[in-house]
Amino acid sequence: MADLSPLFVATFRDWVIICMGIAVAAFFVVLMIITIILGMLMRSLLQKTSTLLDENVKPLVSSAQRTAETARGTASFVSEAAATPIIRTYGVVAGVRRAAGVLSGLTGASNGKPQD
């Protein structure tokens, strides 16, 4: 290669440094603009999501809670109105049968003697 003067090399080096500085500054500005745009888009998305939750999901959850409480009340009512009287009646019938058996001697209380 031809003999390059030190002045040419220094000038070329200075121009490369200046061009790289401008490129880095431009890249930084573009990156900042993209970051700001993405931030604004994310804020808008969060606002729309919050609105969607407030308008659609919260009433749905409230309705589901009311339905669950209604089902709980129905189960309690059925337990009190149907199951409890049946269980009490069965207990009374079992007690009467046992008492009748003891009184008739069919299934009387053991007297301590082993039965053959």
Secondary structure, DSSP 8 states (H G I E B T S, - for coil): -----HHHHHHHHHHHHHHHHHHHHHHHHHHHHHHHHHHHHHHHHHHHHHHHIIIIIHHHHHHHHHHHHHHHHHHHHHIIIIIHHHHHHHHHHHHHHHHHHHHHTTT----S----
